[in-house]
Amino acid sequence: MTNVRDGNLDALAPLFEKYHVQLFNFYLRMCHCKATSEDLVQNVFQRIIKYRKSYKGSGKFRAWLFQIARNTLNQYFQDHPKFSELEESPDEPVENMISQVEQDTVLFKALNALPKEQKEIIELARFQKLQYKEISGITGDSISSVKVKVHRAIKNLRVAYFEQKKLFENEL
């Protein structure tokens, strides 16, 4: 990223290759729309180019990247207020589903049942595997506050998961 910051925009290609799938998955879990997720990933890399001079190189690039990703998502939700109140994805037929797919479906529904802030903190901590220090830098919260928020979000996810599992089993 320091090469990009210093004007070598060709150096952005390996970063795109390394991180575009992670960003896409982050957005897909947050907004549930493939086309929107693709657009948001492109917006992130446009912002990287636009704000490349602000990259200091002192912290991890990944944390800086997800700060931009988070800001991009928040801006999108501000610009599209109806989109931030997402409906659940339509259910697919559950016949002949294997156990892992069932668990993934229940987990996805449980994540959707959480407030946006909790869903985001779980996404950063568990799916993107960012360290608490990195999340602290992204959210502006203290490390201890991030730990508490992750703990509460996981606790609420556990409750939502078992509620969704019960509903899922009743549908069968």
HELIX and SHEET records of a PDB file:
HELIX    1   1 THR A    2  ARG A    5  1                                   4    
HELIX    2   2 LEU A    9  ALA A   11  5                                   3    
HELIX    3   3 LEU A   12  CYS A   31  1                                  20    
HELIX    4   4 LYS A   34  LYS A   50  1                                  17    
HELIX    5   5 ARG A   52  SER A   54  5                                   3    
HELIX    6   6 PHE A   61  ASP A   79  1                                  19    
HELIX    7   7 PRO A   81  SER A   84  1                                   4    
HELIX    8   8 SER A   99  ALA A  113  1                                  15    
HELIX    9   9 LYS A  116  ILE A  122  1                                   7    
HELIX   10  10 GLU A  123  PHE A  127  3                                   5    
HELIX   11  11 TYR A  132  THR A  139  1                                   8    
HELIX   12  12 ILE A  143  GLU A  171  1                                  29    
END                                                                             
